[in-house]
Amino acid sequence: MTQPESLGRRTLAALVWSYGGSALRAVLQLVFQLVLARLLGPEAFGQAAIAMLVLSFGWILSEAGFGAALIQKEGMTDDDVRYALGWVLLSSSLLAVVIVALSGFIAEEAGDANTRNLLIVAGLLVPIQAVCNIPTSLMRRRLQAKQAQTIFLSGYALCYGLVGIPAAVAGAGPWALLGAFASHSVFHLVVSWRVARCPWRPTLQGDASLIKFGLKVTLANMGNWASENVDRFLISRFWGAAALGAYGAAANLSRAPASLITGSLQSVAFASASRVQQAPEIVRASFLAMVNVLSVLTWPVLVAMAVLADPIIHLLYGERWALAGPLFCAFSLALIPVTILSVIGPLLWAVNRVAADVQGQLLTICALVGGLVVLANRPLEHAVWVVPAAYALRTFWMGSRLAGAIGASARDIARATRGGLLLAMLTVLVAWVSLAVLPPVSAMAATAVAGAILVLGMLRLWPRALLPEVLPMLRARAAEVPALGRLARWLGEDTP
């Protein structure tokens, strides 16, 4: 078997395991989030969110992009892993000390002095999270999606089920969430390190190209963190911890359906495209196919969620979370450009255009900060519409840079997204009509059933119009992967 064929088989296997694991991950996270939300309420969720903001900032900065550098490097050795481990341990330990020392100041700036102890614990967790990214990255490089998903899912179910929920019932408040996260982090580190067979002995001497690439990735990651979290810091500061709790719950719930697809696609796309980064025509075809399938599968769901936002929040979270309804609507629509970003970002990294990702992040940060500061005296349900506008701007900027690098035209992208746009518009009509003539819960059920029938029916009748970039790949892989062959035949395509 040739190297491209072997890579193709391993990529497809990784996608299968990634999607299967992501489906279960989405279900687990949604169930535990809903249970904990009903037990704790918006304020406790908001206080825990402040601690998680600082923790995520610390581990991204201290990890220094070494995980991505290990994936991207063509000839990686154990010495490279030891080198990455040494620098990550050093930087994460220093960051932990800084966070603990500044915990009181950060709590005051975030608008809730009661979070200081939470921030101290979050700082101590930074080294665990940072080091954990090394074995995880090695499994991603090797396309070991089965092992990675099994480790995450088993740990999540155990730690949130046996630590988080009992602690919430016992009245631990935000500590229930932080305790569940901490136990899951320790579990994930121990098990993933053993499975990935990482060398234990760290060193500070090695291939400096890892640092060079890692610094570019860190800039992109910090920009991504800021674009996704600077708004949450401002929400806490201007509108309070309870508003942040509603904001975070709405954002997390809205991402659940899209994350089912995009989370796995991101990791596999980066690892696979890095191996063929010198062949832009292959990257271009993959990019257009991924945009095509993502728009068709996610955009109808996202617009239906936006129309039915209030009844969804009321059904899942209860009356205490009423503020999350209009926020959920805005986040659902913001995810339309985010689904495309989930493809653009990893491919920019794979073709070594990380700077374009950083520029896109900076645009998003400026738009979010400027918009929220200007609207700080307005109700949060009005100010939240800054979010979809900022992500649309970022998608346009980064998409144009990737298109230039791989030779994709605006016409190519329009062709890839037309199926998703058409299905989204039809789904909006179905949701509006259902909500107008039926009670809220019945309207949600009717939209789900009618929307699914509509999407499947149109795919069966007009596959070439809706999936112009996907069908050629299905035909090419039909003989190699029986499941793809069956899908191609269901869509009316002749296969070898």
C-alpha positions in Angstrom: 0.0 0.0 0.0 1.4 3.4 -0.9 1.8 6.1 1.6 -1.1 8.3 0.4 -3.4 5.2 0.4 -2.2 4.3 3.9 -2.8 7.9 5.1 -6.2 7.9 3.5 -7.3 4.7 5.3 -5.9 6.0 8.6 -7.6 9.3 8.1 -11.0 7.7 7.4 -10.6 5.4 10.4 -9.7 8.4 12.6 -12.8 10.3 11.3 -15.1 7.3 12.1 -13.8 7.0 15.6 -13.7 10.8 16.1 -17.3 11.2 15.1 -18.5 8.3 17.1 -16.7 9.5 20.1 -17.8 13.1 19.6 -21.4 12.0 19.4 -21.2 10.4 22.8 -19.1 13.3 24.1 -21.7 15.8 23.0 -24.5 13.7 24.7 -22.5 13.3 27.9 -21.5 17.0 28.1 -25.1 18.1 27.4 -26.6 15.8 30.0 -24.1 16.7 32.8 -24.3 20.4 31.9 -28.1 20.4 32.1 -28.1 18.5 35.4 -25.5 20.7 37.0 -27.1 23.9 35.6 -30.5 23.0 37.3 -28.7 22.1 40.5 -26.4 25.2 40.7 -28.1 28.1 39.0 -26.6 30.9 36.9 -24.5 32.6 39.6 -22.5 29.5 40.5 -22.0 28.7 36.8 -20.7 32.2 36.3 -18.3 32.0 39.2 -16.9 28.7 37.9 -16.7 30.2 34.4 -14.4 33.0 35.7 -12.0 30.4 37.1 -12.1 28.4 33.9 -11.3 31.5 31.9 -8.1 32.0 33.8 -7.2 28.3 33.7 -7.6 28.1 30.0 -5.6 31.3 29.4 -2.8 29.9 31.6 -2.5 26.5 29.9 -2.7 27.9 26.4 0.1 30.3 27.1 2.3 27.8 29.0 1.8 25.0 26.5 3.4 27.3 24.0 2.2 25.5 20.9 4.4 22.5 21.4 1.5 20.1 20.9 0.8 21.5 17.4 4.5 21.6 16.7 4.9 17.9 17.4 2.0 17.1 15.1 3.2 19.4 12.3 6.9 18.3 12.3 7.6 15.8 9.6 10.3 13.7 11.4 9.4 13.8 15.1 11.6 11.9 17.6 11.5 11.1 21.3 14.0 13.8 21.9 11.5 16.3 20.4 8.9 15.1 22.9 11.3 15.4 25.8 12.2 18.9 24.7 8.6 19.9 24.5 8.0 18.4 28.0 10.8 20.3 29.5 9.7 23.7 28.3 6.0 23.1 29.0 6.8 22.1 32.6 8.9 25.2 33.1 6.5 27.7 31.6 3.4 26.2 33.2 4.9 26.2 36.6 5.8 29.8 36.3 2.3 30.7 35.1 0.8 28.8 38.0 2.8 31.0 40.5 1.8 34.2 38.7 -1.9 33.2 38.7 -1.9 32.4 42.4 -0.1 35.6 43.2 -2.6 37.7 41.2 -5.7 35.8 42.1 -7.1 38.6 44.3 -6.5 41.3 41.7 -8.1 39.1 38.9 -11.1 38.4 41.0 -11.7 42.1 41.7 -11.3 42.9 38.0 -13.7 40.2 37.0 -16.3 41.8 39.2 -16.6 39.0 41.9 -14.1 39.0 44.8 -15.6 35.7 46.0 -13.9 33.9 43.2 -10.3 34.3 44.6 -10.0 30.8 46.0 -11.4 29.3 42.8 -8.7 31.2 40.9 -6.0 29.9 43.2 -7.0 26.3 42.5 -7.4 27.1 38.8 -3.8 28.3 38.7 -2.5 25.1 40.3 -4.3 23.1 37.6 -2.5 24.9 34.8 0.6 22.6 34.7 -1.6 19.5 34.6 -3.6 20.8 31.7 -0.5 22.0 29.8 1.4 18.7 30.1 -1.7 16.7 29.3 -1.6 18.3 25.8 1.6 16.5 24.9 0.3 12.9 24.9 -3.0 14.1 23.4 -1.1 15.7 20.5 0.9 12.5 20.0 -2.3 10.5 19.6 -3.6 13.1 17.2 -0.5 12.9 15.1 -0.8 9.1 15.0 -4.5 9.4 14.2 -5.3 7.3 17.3 -8.8 8.7 17.6 -10.2 5.5 19.2 -7.8 5.7 22.1 -8.2 9.4 22.5 -12.0 9.3 22.6 -12.1 6.4 24.9 -9.8 8.1 27.4 -11.7 11.3 27.4 -15.2 9.8 27.5 -14.5 7.3 30.3 -12.8 10.0 32.4 -15.6 12.5 31.8 -18.3 10.1 32.8 -16.5 9.0 35.9 -15.4 12.4 37.2 -18.5 14.4 36.4 -20.8 11.6 37.5 -19.0 10.7 40.7 -17.5 14.1 41.7 -19.4 16.9 40.0 -23.1 15.9 40.5 -22.7 14.6 44.2 -20.8 17.8 45.1 -23.5 20.0 43.5 -26.2 18.1 45.4 -24.2 18.6 48.6 -24.2 22.4 48.1 -20.6 22.9 46.9 -21.7 25.6 44.4 -19.0 26.5 41.8 -16.6 24.1 43.5 -18.6 21.2 42.1 -17.7 22.2 38.6 -14.1 22.9 39.4 -13.7 19.7 41.3 -15.1 17.6 38.4 -12.8 19.4 36.0 -9.7 18.9 38.2 -10.4 15.2 38.7 -10.9 14.7 35.0 -7.7 16.5 34.2 -5.7 14.2 36.4 -7.4 11.1 35.0 -6.8 12.2 31.5 -3.1 13.0 32.1 -2.3 9.7 33.7 -4.1 7.5 31.3 -3.2 9.4 28.1 0.5 9.5 29.0 0.5 5.7 29.5 -1.3 5.0 26.2 0.8 7.4 24.2 4.0 6.0 25.7 5.6 9.4 26.2 9.2 9.7 27.4 9.3 11.0 31.0 12.7 12.7 31.1 12.3 16.4 30.2 15.1 18.5 28.7 15.5 22.2 27.7 17.9 21.4 24.8 16.6 20.3 21.5 15.3 21.4 18.1 14.6 25.1 18.2 12.3 24.8 15.2 9.7 23.5 17.6 9.7 26.7 19.6 9.6 28.8 16.4 6.5 27.0 15.1 5.0 26.8 18.6 5.3 30.5 19.2 3.3 31.2 16.0 0.7 28.7 17.1 0.6 30.2 20.6 -0.1 33.6 19.1 -3.0 32.0 17.1 -4.2 30.1 20.2 -4.1 33.2 22.4 -6.0 35.1 19.7 -8.5 32.3 19.6 -8.8 32.3 23.4 -9.3 36.0 23.5 -11.8 36.0 20.7 -13.8 33.3 22.5 -13.4 34.5 26.1 -12.7 38.3 26.2 -16.4 38.8 25.9 -17.0 36.6 28.9 -14.7 38.6 31.1 -16.5 41.8 30.0 -19.9 40.2 30.6 -18.8 39.4 34.2 -17.4 42.9 34.7 -20.4 44.8 33.2 -23.4 42.6 33.8 -22.3 40.3 36.8 -21.6 36.6 37.5 -25.2 35.5 37.1 -25.4 37.1 33.6 -22.1 35.3 32.8 -23.6 32.0 33.9 -26.5 32.5 31.5 -24.2 33.7 28.8 -21.9 30.7 29.2 -24.7 28.2 29.4 -26.3 29.6 26.2 -23.0 29.5 24.4 -22.2 26.0 25.4 -25.6 24.6 24.5 -25.6 26.3 21.1 -22.2 24.7 20.3 -23.3 21.1 21.1 -24.7 20.2 17.7 -21.9 21.9 15.7 -19.2 20.5 18.0 -20.4 17.0 17.2 -19.1 17.5 13.7 -16.5 20.2 13.8 -14.5 19.1 16.8 -13.4 15.8 15.2 -13.0 17.3 11.8 -10.6 20.0 13.1 -8.1 17.6 14.7 -8.1 15.1 11.8 -8.0 17.9 9.2 -4.9 19.5 10.7 -3.0 16.2 11.1 -3.9 15.0 7.6 -3.3 18.2 5.8 0.0 18.7 7.5 1.2 15.5 5.7 0.2 16.9 2.2 0.9 20.6 2.8 3.0 20.7 -0.4 0.0 19.7 -2.5 -2.3 22.7 -2.5 -4.7 21.1 -4.9 -5.4 18.3 -2.5 -5.9 20.8 0.4 -8.2 22.9 -1.8 -10.4 19.9 -2.7 -10.6 18.8 1.0 -11.4 22.3 2.1 -14.3 22.7 -0.3 -15.7 19.3 0.5 -15.5 19.9 4.3 -17.2 23.3 3.9 -19.9 21.7 1.7 -20.7 18.9 4.2 -20.6 21.2 7.2 -22.9 23.8 5.8 -25.5 21.1 4.8 -25.4 19.3 8.1 -25.2 22.2 10.6 -26.7 25.3 9.1 -30.3 24.0 9.1 -30.0 22.9 12.7 -28.5 26.2 13.8 -31.2 28.4 12.3 -33.9 26.2 13.7 -32.3 26.5 17.2 -32.3 30.3 16.7 -36.0 30.5 15.9 -36.9 28.1 18.8 -34.4 29.6 21.3 -36.8 30.6 24.1 -38.7 27.3 24.3 -35.5 25.3 24.1 -34.0 27.1 27.1 -37.2 26.9 29.1 -37.5 23.2 28.5 -33.9 22.3 29.3 -32.8 24.7 32.0 -36.0 26.0 33.6 -37.4 29.4 34.6 -34.3 30.5 36.5 -32.4 30.7 33.1 -34.9 32.9 31.2 -32.1 35.4 30.2 -30.3 32.6 28.3 -33.1 32.5 25.7 -32.2 35.5 23.6 -28.5 34.9 24.1 -29.0 31.3 22.8 -30.6 32.8 19.7 -27.6 35.0 18.9 -25.1 32.3 19.6 -26.9 29.8 17.3 -26.6 32.2 14.4 -23.0 33.1 15.3 -22.1 29.4 14.8 -22.9 29.6 11.1 -19.6 31.4 10.4 -17.9 29.4 13.2 -18.5 26.1 11.4 -16.5 27.4 8.5 -13.8 28.7 10.8 -13.5 25.2 12.2 -12.1 24.2 8.8 -10.2 27.3 7.9 -8.2 27.5 11.1 -6.6 24.0 11.0 -5.9 24.3 7.3 -4.2 27.6 7.7 -1.9 26.0 10.3 -1.3 23.0 8.1 -0.1 25.1 5.2 2.0 27.3 7.6 -0.2 30.4 7.4 -0.6 30.8 11.1 -0.1 34.6 10.9 -3.4 34.9 9.0 -5.1 33.1 11.9 -3.6 35.5 14.3 -4.8 38.5 12.3 -8.3 37.1 12.2 -8.3 36.7 15.9 -7.2 40.3 16.5 -10.0 41.6 14.3 -12.5 39.5 16.3 -11.1 40.7 19.6 -11.3 44.4 18.6 -14.9 43.9 17.4 -16.0 42.1 20.6 -14.3 44.5 23.0 -15.3 47.6 21.1 -18.9 46.5 20.7 -19.4 45.3 24.3 -17.8 48.4 25.8 -20.0 50.7 23.7 -23.1 48.7 24.6 -22.2 48.2 28.3 -25.3 50.3 29.4 -27.7 48.3 27.3 -29.4 45.1 28.2 -27.3 42.0 27.6 -29.8 40.5 25.2 -29.1 43.5 22.9 -25.3 43.6 23.4 -24.9 39.9 22.6 -25.5 40.6 18.8 -21.9 41.9 18.7 -20.8 38.2 18.8 -22.2 37.0 15.4 -21.0 40.1 13.7 -17.5 39.6 15.1 -17.3 36.0 13.9 -18.6 36.8 10.5 -15.8 39.4 10.1 -13.2 36.9 11.2 -14.5 34.2 8.8 -14.3 36.6 5.9 -10.7 37.6 6.7 -9.3 34.2 7.4 -11.2 32.5 4.6 -9.8 35.0 2.0 -6.3 34.3 3.2 -6.7 30.5 3.0 -8.4 30.7 -0.4 -5.4 32.7 -1.7 -3.0 30.1 -0.3 -4.7 27.1 -1.8 -6.1 28.7 -5.0 -9.8 28.6 -4.1 -12.0 31.3 -5.6 -15.0 33.1 -4.2 -17.1 31.2 -6.7 -15.8 27.9 -5.4 -16.7 28.7 -1.9 -20.2 30.0 -2.9 -20.7 26.7 -4.8 -19.7 24.7 -1.7 -22.1 26.6 0.6 -25.2 27.0 -1.6 -26.7 23.7 -0.4 -26.4 24.7 3.3 -27.9 28.2 2.6 -30.9 26.7 0.7 -31.6 24.1 3.4 -31.2 26.7 6.2 -33.7 29.0 4.6 -36.3 26.2 4.1 -35.7 25.1 7.7 -36.4 28.6 9.0 -39.8 28.6 7.3 -40.6 25.2 8.9 -39.6 26.4 12.4 -41.6 29.7 12.1 -44.7 27.9 10.9 -44.5 25.3 13.6 -44.0 27.9 16.3 -47.0 30.0 15.0 -49.5 27.1 15.0 -48.3 24.8 17.8 -47.4 25.0 21.5 -43.7 25.4 22.1 -42.8 21.8 22.9 -44.9 20.5 20.0 -43.3 23.1 17.7 -39.8 21.9 18.6 -40.8 18.3 17.9 -42.5 19.2 14.6 -39.5 21.3 13.4 -37.1 18.4 14.2 -39.2 15.8 12.3 -40.2 18.0 9.4 -36.7 19.5 9.1 -35.1 16.1 9.0 -37.5 14.9 6.4 -36.9 18.0 4.3 -33.1 17.8 4.5 -33.0 14.0 3.7 -35.6 14.4 0.9 -33.8 17.2 -0.8 -30.4 15.4 -0.5 -32.0 12.3 -2.1 -33.7 14.3 -4.9 -31.0 16.9 -5.7 -27.6 15.6 -4.4 -25.5 17.2 -7.1 -26.9 20.6 -6.4 -26.5 20.3 -2.6 -23.3 18.3 -2.4 -21.2 19.3 -5.5 -17.9 19.1 -3.7 -18.6 15.9 -1.7 -19.9 13.6 -4.4 -16.5 13.3 -6.2 -14.8 12.3 -3.0 -17.5 9.7 -2.3 -17.1 8.2 -5.7 -13.3 8.1 -5.3 -13.5 6.3 -2.0 -16.5 4.1 -2.6 -14.6 1.0 -3.4 -12.2 1.5 -0.5 -14.8 2.2 2.2 -18.1 0.2 1.8 -20.0 2.7 4.0 -19.1 5.5 1.7 -20.1 3.4 -1.3 -23.5 2.7 0.2 -23.9 6.5 0.9 -23.0 7.3 -2.7 -25.5 4.8 -4.1 -28.2 6.2 -1.8 -27.5 9.6 -3.3 -27.9 8.2 -6.7 -24.2 8.1 -7.7 -22.7 5.3 -9.8 -19.8 3.6 -8.0 -17.0 1.3 -9.2 
